[in-house]
Amino acid sequence: MKLTLLSRSGREVAEFDIADDATVDDLQAQIQRLSKEKKLKGIKTDLYPARQRLSIPAVEEKAKPVVLTVGKALSAFGLKTGDKLTLKDLGTQIGYQTVFFWEYFGPMVIFPMFLVFRKQIYGADFEPSETQLLATAYWMFHYFKRIVETYTVHSFSHATMPIFNLFRNSGYYWGFAAMVAYFICHPFYTSPPLERVYAGLAAALLMQVCNLTTHINLASLRAPGMKGYQIPRGFGFNFITCANYTFEIYGWFCFNIATQSVMGVVFMCCGAGQMVIWAGQKHARLRKLFDGKDGKEKYPRRFVILPPFI
């Protein structure tokens, strides 16, 4: 079949033939070959598959374009000779695992540096308090856990993301690690009573174990043979749509109870705000998908993220 490739502005980029039984993967490979041969008008870069987002333009007003899914046959989208496709260059890509490693490795290393190099940073040498040592150990454990989960638990629907995300995400995590560490490791830092420190960090560790359990639960929904969206169930998910976010937020709440740091609270609130937005979007998507119609299961009534408030 003969297809026409358009830019996002509607300008014709190329016109080419492809087999009727071709897949989206075949189409992406052909587009990459054309880009290398400089046969795509206005495009001079190597458009490898991860950089490509292909969609069928919407015909009706207010309708959304249909994005082509990797692995599916072109015929599954009803494509035929004369049809047009829109190509979006997603930019230079980088692997999810690589991004997650660096955004978590930074905080794990930055926080203890404020104790190791306390004389150079604060201009004074002092003996760190038990609270400062425990807070540093907990912080390092948290991000070490995240790195281990990245390589052993999490699976990703996309292999890559725009490289800009590496700098944006790392800036967020590394910046907050430095700000929280600066005040908690400060020579004038005043610790709460040790009983509260022990209780708060113990509760925070419990929340991390719960968070790990929910991540393992979610990973099982992407196991071989599982198709499409599934309703999460089991530990935490029987009552909360985004139980993994819930335990993450409550874990930082317990950390702040133990450390009594204003910057720690700011960090928790910024992270919680973003997670509330993501949780609301996921909750709405699951309710729409599992609406109880046409034989579909109806999504059960649950808290979105922060019981008993949201």
C-alpha positions, 0 to 999 in steps of 0.5 A: 500500500502507498502511504503519505507521511506528514509532519505535525504541521501537515507538511508532506514529509515522504510518500512510500510503499509498504507491504499490506501485511507489514507491522508498525515495527516494519513501518518504523524501520522503513522510516528510519532507513529513509531518514538515513538516506536523507529522503525525508523532507526537512529531516536530517537526523536518524529517526530510530524507532524510539524517536518516532510517534506515528498517528492517524490524523483525526477526521472529525473535529474534536476527535483524537488522532489514533496512535500506532502501537508497536507490535501491531499490524498496520491492518489492525488500524484499517490503513489502506492505500492513500492514507496519511500518517503524522510523524512526531520526532520525540527527540533524543531518547534515553533508557528509563533504567538509565534515567532512574539510576542517575536520579536516585544515585545522586541523592544517595551520594549527596546526602552523606556528603554533608556529613563527610565534608561537614568542615568544608561545607559548614566551616566547623568540625563537629560530631554528628548526632545520632539523629543525623546519622540515622536520618542519613542512613535512612535516606541512603537506604530509601534511594538504594531501594529505589535503584534495586527496584528499578532493575529487579521489580519495575517494568516499563511500557516504553523502553525510552524517554526524552533525554531532557527528562534526565536533567529535569528529574535529576535536578529535582531529586539532587536539588532537594537532597542537597537542601534537606541534607544541608539543614538536617546535617547542620551543626546547629540542627536540633533533634527531636526527642530520640524516642520520636526519632526511633518511632518515626524512622521505624514507621518510615521503614515499615512504609518502605516495606509496604511500598515495595510490596505494592510495587511487586504487586503491580509488576505481576500485572505485567507478567507474561500472558497478561493483556491490557489494563488490570484492576490492581488487587491485593495488599493496599489496592483493595482500598486504594487505587494508588497504594504505592504512592500512599505508602511513599507519601506516608513514609516521608511523613514519618521521616519528617516526624523523626527529623523535624525539618522544614525543608523535608516537609517542603520536599514531601509536599512537592512530591505528594502534590505530583503523586496526587495528580498522577493518582487522580488521572489513573483513578479516572482512567480505570473508572472509565475503562472498567465502567461495568458496561458490555460485560466489563467489570465495574471498578470498585469504590476505593480511595484514590491515594490518601485515605481518609482524605482523598 
